[in-house]
Amino acid sequence: MTTSTRRITLNTQNFDQRPALDTAISRAMLQQVACGAEPETLRLFRPAAVVAFGPQDLRAPRFADAVEASHRHGFGAVNRLAGGRAAVFHEDTIGFAWTIRDDAPRDHVIERFEEIADIMAKALLRLGVDARVGEVAGEYCPGAYSVNARGATKLMGVGQRTILKAAHVGGVVVVGGSDRIRGVLVPVYDALDLHWNPDTTGSVQDEASVAYLDAQQAIVDEFASRYELAEGTLARDTVALAEELEPEHLAVLSPSR
């Protein structure tokens, strides 16, 4: 792929002391990029330990049990920005959020999925992982643009959210701690009545001896081979907006549950 002159701001700020704030930051960025207040931005961050629930999960009869299982295993519970089913973030994963200005965002959903999957697979190949794009039968939060190892274990999951004039492409790369993901998702998926195979859950470190920061740098390097990256920080107005939105992304049970 040829290098693009498109410029992307790279942001690596962490907000891991407040589990729902990362999601709120992504939502705020989507709004800010759409109106031109922020540039196209790639966030790579080290998340707090959370289970991120999708809209279908919230409607499940035993959603309360899923939230309680998350807390019992030391994970917060948040409402995710993009679609999909429950996914896990923790300190040995890399969260990513790519926010893109687009006058017709729904017209380019597949292109963005293909691009991010290719970027992440190529980044993991740089680390010596036999990384491939595609769903592994039985994986959690299944998707055609997951990245897997050897066609056997899921390493990366991704989702999208579009609004007028912007798109959010976000997800998680599991660097280590695949056992923690299995440990929490077994009871969570049981409560949500979702069928999956825990053996399909993997990590980069299950495949190769790779340090966390080296995995993050591989992603940066792959993006830099395609786009012009410039480091930056979030505007104060963006963080303030995220703090207003933060309560909406806490997976709080209603009094009737």
Backbone torsions as a table, in degrees:
resi	resn	phi	psi	omega
1	MET	NA	135.9	-178.9
2	THR	-77.4	151.5	-179.8
3	THR	-71.0	135.8	179.4
4	SER	-95.2	150.5	174.6
5	THR	-85.8	0.7	178.5
6	ARG	-63.2	134.6	-176.1
7	ARG	-101.6	131.8	178.8
8	ILE	-125.0	131.9	174.4
9	THR	-79.9	129.4	177.8
10	LEU	-98.5	124.4	-178.9
11	ASN	-124.9	128.5	-179.4
12	THR	-122.6	24.2	177.0
13	GLN	-67.6	142.8	178.1
14	ASN	-110.7	143.1	176.8
15	PHE	-130.6	45.3	-168.7
16	ASP	-79.8	-1.8	177.8
17	GLN	-83.4	-12.4	-179.0
18	ARG	-131.0	99.0	-167.2
19	PRO	-55.5	-36.0	-176.9
20	ALA	-84.9	-9.3	-174.5
21	LEU	-70.7	-34.5	177.5
22	ASP	-57.6	-44.2	178.4
23	THR	-65.4	-41.8	179.0
24	ALA	-64.7	-36.2	175.7
25	ILE	-60.2	-44.3	179.8
26	SER	-62.3	-40.7	179.0
27	ARG	-66.9	-42.1	177.7
28	ALA	-63.4	-41.9	178.2
29	MET	-61.2	-39.7	178.6
30	LEU	-58.3	-45.0	179.8
31	GLN	-68.8	-40.4	-176.9
32	GLN	-70.4	-39.0	177.1
33	VAL	-67.9	-38.6	179.8
34	ALA	-59.7	-37.9	-177.2
35	CYS	-94.3	0.9	177.1
36	GLY	86.8	7.3	-179.8
37	ALA	-78.5	-21.8	176.1
38	GLU	-129.2	150.3	176.3
39	PRO	-81.3	170.6	171.7
40	GLU	-54.3	130.0	-169.7
41	THR	-137.5	139.0	170.2
42	LEU	-110.6	116.8	173.2
43	ARG	-100.1	130.1	170.4
44	LEU	-120.9	119.6	-171.6
45	PHE	-140.6	158.0	176.8
46	ARG	-97.7	109.9	-170.9
47	PRO	-80.7	165.7	165.2
48	ALA	-75.8	168.1	177.7
49	ALA	-78.3	108.5	-179.6
50	VAL	-141.7	152.6	163.8
51	VAL	-102.2	124.2	-178.5
52	ALA	-100.5	116.2	-174.9
53	PHE	-97.6	140.1	176.5
54	GLY	-90.7	171.6	-177.6
55	PRO	-56.9	-37.4	178.7
56	GLN	-64.8	-36.3	179.9
57	ASP	-62.9	-40.7	-177.6
58	LEU	-63.0	-24.6	-179.4
59	ARG	-92.2	-2.2	-178.6
60	ALA	-68.1	142.1	-177.9
61	PRO	-57.3	-33.5	-177.7
62	ARG	-108.4	33.5	178.7
63	PHE	-58.0	-38.0	179.2
64	ALA	-58.9	-39.8	178.6
65	ASP	-66.1	-35.7	178.7
66	ALA	-65.4	-42.7	177.8
67	VAL	-63.7	-43.8	179.7
68	GLU	-63.5	-37.7	177.4
69	ALA	-64.3	-38.8	177.0
70	SER	-59.9	-49.9	-178.8
71	HIS	-63.3	-38.3	-179.1
72	ARG	-62.8	-29.1	-179.8
73	HIS	-96.6	10.5	174.8
74	GLY	86.0	20.7	-179.7
75	PHE	-114.0	139.4	169.6
76	GLY	-72.3	172.5	179.1
77	ALA	-129.5	124.4	-177.9
78	VAL	-131.5	159.2	174.4
79	ASN	-93.2	120.2	-174.2
80	ARG	-75.4	159.5	-178.9
81	LEU	-82.0	-45.9	-179.8
82	ALA	-87.7	170.1	179.1
83	GLY	-73.7	-172.0	-178.9
84	GLY	106.7	177.0	-179.1
85	ARG	-99.0	-178.2	-173.5
86	ALA	-56.2	131.5	177.7
87	ALA	-130.5	161.4	-173.5
88	VAL	-117.5	135.1	170.3
89	PHE	-120.8	143.4	170.5
90	HIS	-153.8	-176.8	-169.6
91	GLU	-66.7	-17.3	177.4
92	ASP	-102.6	22.6	172.1
93	THR	-117.3	161.1	174.4
94	ILE	-109.8	116.4	172.2
95	GLY	-83.5	142.2	176.3
96	PHE	-134.2	145.8	178.9
97	ALA	-146.0	111.9	-178.8
98	TRP	-108.9	114.5	-176.9
99	THR	-109.7	123.1	-167.0
100	ILE	-125.8	129.9	172.7
101	ARG	-75.4	131.8	-177.5
102	ASP	-156.5	121.0	-179.6
103	ASP	-69.0	-19.9	177.6
104	ALA	-135.7	67.8	-169.7
105	PRO	-62.4	-32.1	-177.9
106	ARG	-72.0	-19.1	179.8
107	ASP	-76.0	-13.5	-171.8
108	HIS	-123.6	21.2	-177.7
109	VAL	-60.6	-49.5	-177.6
110	ILE	-64.5	-41.5	179.0
111	GLU	-58.3	-42.8	-179.5
112	ARG	-67.8	-40.5	176.5
113	PHE	-59.9	-45.9	-179.0
114	GLU	-62.5	-40.2	-178.6
115	GLU	-66.4	-49.0	-177.5
116	ILE	-66.6	-37.5	178.4
117	ALA	-63.9	-41.5	179.1
118	ASP	-66.5	-41.4	178.4
119	ILE	-59.8	-49.3	-176.5
120	MET	-67.7	-39.1	177.7
121	ALA	-63.8	-43.2	179.8
122	LYS	-66.5	-36.6	178.0
123	ALA	-62.4	-42.7	-179.6
124	LEU	-71.5	-31.5	174.0
125	LEU	-61.6	-35.9	176.8
126	ARG	-58.7	-26.2	-176.6
127	LEU	-94.2	2.7	179.1
128	GLY	89.0	14.7	179.4
129	VAL	-93.6	136.6	175.0
130	ASP	-77.6	77.8	-172.4
131	ALA	-92.9	135.7	-178.6
132	ARG	-136.8	152.2	177.8
133	VAL	-92.6	131.8	175.7
134	GLY	143.2	157.3	-179.9
135	GLU	-75.7	136.2	171.8
136	VAL	-93.3	129.2	-179.4
137	ALA	-56.7	125.6	179.1
138	GLY	91.0	3.5	-178.7
139	GLU	-71.3	156.4	174.4
140	TYR	-75.2	153.3	-178.5
141	CYS	39.8	63.2	-170.3
142	PRO	-65.8	148.7	178.7
143	GLY	-163.1	144.9	-178.2
144	ALA	-65.7	-19.8	-177.5
145	TYR	-109.4	21.3	168.6
146	SER	-63.5	158.1	170.7
147	VAL	-113.4	132.3	-176.9
148	ASN	-124.4	170.4	174.4
149	ALA	-106.6	122.1	173.3
150	ARG	62.3	15.9	-174.8
151	GLY	71.9	16.5	-171.1
152	ALA	-121.0	-38.5	-174.9
153	THR	-134.0	138.5	-179.0
154	LYS	-76.2	132.6	178.5
155	LEU	-116.3	-27.6	-176.5
156	MET	-140.9	136.9	173.4
157	GLY	-125.8	151.7	-174.2
158	VAL	-146.5	148.8	174.3
159	GLY	-140.9	171.3	179.6
160	GLN	-134.5	153.5	172.0
161	ARG	-139.5	131.7	177.7
162	THR	-119.8	146.5	168.8
163	ILE	-133.5	179.3	178.6
164	LEU	-59.5	116.1	173.9
165	LYS	79.3	12.0	176.9
166	ALA	-160.1	159.4	178.1
167	ALA	-138.1	144.3	174.6
168	HIS	-113.1	126.4	174.4
169	VAL	-116.6	111.9	-173.3
170	GLY	-139.7	155.4	178.7
171	GLY	177.7	-152.3	-171.9
172	VAL	-146.4	139.7	170.8
173	VAL	-111.6	124.7	-177.9
174	VAL	-88.7	106.5	178.4
175	VAL	-81.6	-46.7	178.6
176	GLY	-146.3	179.1	174.5
177	GLY	74.1	34.6	177.2
178	SER	-62.6	-28.3	178.3
179	ASP	-65.2	-34.5	178.2
180	ARG	-67.2	-36.7	178.5
181	ILE	-66.3	-46.3	177.9
182	ARG	-60.5	-43.2	-175.9
183	GLY	-59.9	-40.2	-178.2
184	VAL	-86.1	-34.1	-175.5
185	LEU	-75.4	-24.0	177.3
186	VAL	-58.0	-54.8	178.8
187	PRO	-71.6	-32.0	179.9
188	VAL	-65.6	-47.2	-179.4
189	TYR	-70.3	-29.7	174.9
190	ASP	-63.5	-44.2	179.5
191	ALA	-64.7	-33.6	-179.3
192	LEU	-86.8	-0.9	-179.0
193	ASP	58.3	43.7	177.4
194	LEU	-108.0	133.5	-177.9
195	HIS	-98.0	131.8	-179.6
196	TRP	-157.9	171.8	-180.0
197	ASN	-115.1	106.8	-178.4
198	PRO	-56.2	-24.2	179.8
199	ASP	-67.9	-12.9	178.9
200	THR	-85.6	1.3	-179.6
201	THR	-91.1	120.9	-177.8
202	GLY	-131.8	-173.8	176.7
203	SER	-149.2	161.8	176.4
204	VAL	-59.2	-41.2	-177.3
205	GLN	-72.5	-15.7	171.1
206	ASP	-71.3	-20.4	-174.4
207	GLU	-103.8	-29.0	-174.8
208	ALA	-156.4	157.7	178.0
209	SER	-82.0	97.2	-172.0
210	VAL	-134.8	130.1	175.4
211	ALA	-79.9	153.2	-177.9
212	TYR	-54.1	-51.4	-176.4
213	LEU	-65.7	-29.3	176.0
214	ASP	-67.9	-37.1	176.5
215	ALA	-64.9	-43.6	178.0
216	GLN	-62.2	-42.0	-179.1
217	GLN	-65.9	-34.5	177.9
218	ALA	-62.1	-37.5	177.3
219	ILE	-66.8	-45.0	178.0
220	VAL	-58.8	-45.4	-177.9
221	ASP	-62.9	-38.4	-179.6
222	GLU	-69.1	-41.5	174.9
223	PHE	-61.4	-42.3	-177.2
224	ALA	-66.7	-22.3	177.2
225	SER	-76.0	-12.1	-176.6
226	ARG	-117.4	-28.3	-175.0
227	TYR	-135.2	163.7	173.3
228	GLU	-87.0	118.5	-179.5
229	LEU	-102.1	141.5	174.8
230	ALA	-138.9	124.1	-177.5
231	GLU	-68.1	144.3	-180.0
232	GLY	-158.7	174.7	177.9
233	THR	-122.4	162.4	179.7
234	LEU	-74.5	142.8	175.9
235	ALA	-65.1	149.9	179.3
236	ARG	-58.9	-36.9	179.2
237	ASP	-64.4	-33.3	179.4
238	THR	-68.0	-44.8	178.7
239	VAL	-64.6	-40.3	178.8
240	ALA	-63.1	-41.6	177.4
241	LEU	-63.8	-41.3	178.8
242	ALA	-61.3	-40.0	179.3
243	GLU	-64.4	-32.4	175.3
244	GLU	-69.0	-36.7	-176.8
245	LEU	-82.3	-19.2	-173.4
246	GLU	-50.4	-46.6	-177.7
247	PRO	-59.5	-28.1	-179.2
248	GLU	-70.7	-14.4	-177.6
249	HIS	-106.5	5.3	170.1
250	LEU	-83.2	127.8	-179.5
251	ALA	-78.4	82.8	-178.1
252	VAL	-96.5	133.6	180.0
253	LEU	-77.8	140.7	177.2
254	SER	-72.3	156.5	-177.9
255	PRO	-59.9	-22.8	-177.8
256	SER	-78.9	-10.5	-177.2
257	ARG	-90.5	NA	NA
